[in-house]
Amino acid sequence: MEKRGQDKFLLRAKTAITADKSQLSAEYFATYNQLKALAEQEVKALIAEKDSRIADLQNMVVTALQHPSFYSNVEQVGFMTNNPGGFSVGGSVDGDINNVQGENNQQRVSNKSSSFNLQDAQFAGGLVNADTVTANQIGGNITNYSPEQKQNLARAAADIQQLLNQLGQTYPTATTSQKMSVVAKAVDEIENNPTLKVRVIGALKAGGTEAFKELIDHPLVNILLASIDGWQDAE
């Protein structure tokens, strides 16, 4: 912003390369003329609302930065292209079993007699790249959801996905402040919809933040869930 003369100034703004500058200019002057037509008290009310919104956004930033999930990155392994084939064993296993698959990948079970019943079994954990695996490298959390819990979790996630998509198409999300503003609008939308809020709180209580987050594919989901993480404790 540069001052020009006694009562004029020049305002410069950076835009995205793909932005329609003519449209942005038209929207700016439309808003500017609308503000010029407001009474002094109305302008003061808008300024007060702006200051309140800034304070809300600051609180959201602090909350998000203090939440561990804000920094987490989840990587999913979809395919193992260099390891075709494999084997599965049920019942009793005796003697030696060798299984060679892919390049230089060999599995061997030697002189082991075991009996397994793996029907309806569930497994959790990860991949360990090491010759020796210790007990503390194996583990994971398994949660058995009832059909009703699964349905509620999926429905709440779909509602939040739709809400974030709609807001992302309506408002810009290029800068951090714009992202926080969209998240604030999403929180307002949820709070103003009691049915949706109850559904979201129920999903958070049933599955937790991480399980809920895995069902939502949107770049703002971490910030949003960090902002509402305390809801299930308050209810």
PyMOL commands that set and color helices and strands:
alter all, ss='L'
color gray80, all
select helices_A, chain A and resi 21-36+40-66+68-70+135-137+147-170+176-191+194-214+221-227+231-234
alter helices_A, ss='H'
color red, helices_A
select strands_A, chain A and resi 2-4+8-10+91-93+97-101+105-109+114-116
alter strands_A, ss='S'
color yellow, strands_A
deselect
rebuild
show_as cartoon
